[in-house]
Every structure is written in C-alpha cells, then in structure tokens.
Amino acid sequence: MSQVFDPLPVTATDCLVCCYVNATSQIQVVRITDVPNWYFERVVFPGQRLMFTTPDTAHLEVHVGMMAALDDTIPCRELQITGVLAAPLLMTAHN
C-alpha cells in the first residue's frame, strides 16, 4: 500500500524507488532530512519492508531506542530497487 503524506517537491529529478527492511527486533524511525522542502519520516516495525521514492542524492537516517538516537545513515542509492517493480512506483510518484 502506498501512502503519500508529503509528495516529493516538483524540482526533484532523478528519483529512485527504494526498499528498506527492518531486520532487527526493535521498532525504528527512518527519516530523510537532506532533501529541501520535503519531510519524510516513517515508523518501521521489526521485519517490516518499507518502499519509497526519493531523489538519488538522499540518505536514509535510521533511529532506534527510546530516545530515537541516530543509529545509521544509508545512501538511498544502496536501497534502490530496479526492474519491473520500480516502473509503476516511479510513474505514480510523479503524477
């Protein structure tokens, strides 16, 4: 299910379809904070898969624990999916 709370800015080009999996036993909060004029934050439960579209220069921050401390920062290029799955998601992200 796709949920778009804050669509990408119209200036966003070269977007990627990405997939992040919470492979831990902890609830995580993931954020993208390095895209101007865009807010992206989601709660990811253990074992949950999160698919999202983002500019290719973005980084996903992974926060864990009671104080939501920054645990990791992942370049979104490393989370990119390609092929048949990515095409429909990219089309809906820019409509």
N, C-alpha and C positions, 0 to 999 in steps of 0.2 A: 504494500500500500504506500502510495506516495503522499507525503504531507509537505506542502509548501507554505510555510508561515511567513517567510520573508524572502521573496524571489531575488535571484541574482540581479545586480544592477545592470541596466541596459548596456553599459560600457564594457561589461565582462565579455571577453572573447577567449578563444582557445580553451574551451571548457572541457573538463574530464568527467567521466562517470566513474565514481569510486565506490569501493566497498570496504568497510571496516568491520572486523569481528572482535567482540569482547571475549577473548579466550581465557579470561580469569574467572575467579569465583566472587569478584566484587562488582558492585554497581559502579559504573564510570560515567563521568560527564565529559563529552567531547565538544570542542569549540574550534571555530575558525575565526581568528581575530585579525588576520593580516590582509583582509580584503576591504578596502574603503567602502563606506556606505552600505555595508551588509552585515547582518547579525545571524550567526549560525551557532546554535547550541542545542544538544540533544542528550538525553539520558539513555545509556546503553546498558541493558541488563546482561548478566552472565550468559554467555552462549548466543546472545543476540547478534544478528547481522544488520548493519546499517548501510544503506545505499544512498548516495547523494551526488549531486552535480556541483562542481566548483571550478573556478579558474585554475589553470595549470600551475600557477605560481604559489598557490595557497598551501598552508601547513595545518594539519590537524593536531590540536593540543588534546592530550588525554589527562583528565584529572580524576583522582581517586581519594577515598578516605572521607572521614567526617568533615574535614576542613577543605575538601576538594583541592588538595595540593597537586600541582603540576607534576605528572609522572613521566610523560614522554611527549615529544613533538615529532610528528611524522610528515615528511613531504607528501602531499596528495598524489604526486606522480607515482609514488610507490604503492598507492592503493588503487590505482587505475585499473578498470576492467575494460576489455576490448571485445570486439566481435558482435555477435547477434544481440546480446543483451544490452549493449551500450547504445545502439542506434535509436530505439524507441524512447529511451530516457532522455537522450540529448534533444530529440525533437520536442518533447513535452516541456523541457526546461526553458526553451526559448520562445514558447508560444504565449 
